[in-house]
């Protein structure tokens, strides 16, 4: 019957992709690359901090959204969120 079949793609789940930045969202300096790095959501906040350190070459301890809200739970994040690690 036309219109009733589902494709394998619709039942498959894909990892959440995020963009991480190695600076505070209000940091307007031109130093370094400000475009961010596209990553898959890791399993923990600790893994996210380690990945950001590897990508940006500096250790961060704070993760915030563009509006400045602190990230405390990875399950609250959505596809294409921008995170700032500093």
C-alpha positions, 0 to 999 in steps of 0.5 A: 500500500502506498504511503504506509511503509517505513524505511530503515532510516526512520527507525535508526537513531543517530548520535547527537551532534554538537558544536563546542567552542573553547571560549566564553560566549561573550568573548569577542576577541579575534584570537584563535578559531571562533567557528567551533568544532563539531563533535558527537555527544560523549557519555559524560560531562567529564568526557566532554571536558576531556574532548574539549581539552584535546580539541582546544589545547586548554583545560576547561571546567565550565560548560555553558550554552550560548545564553550563559546557562550552565550545562549540568545534564547531557540528556538536556542537550539537543542536536546542533546545540552550541556549547562553550567550554572554558 
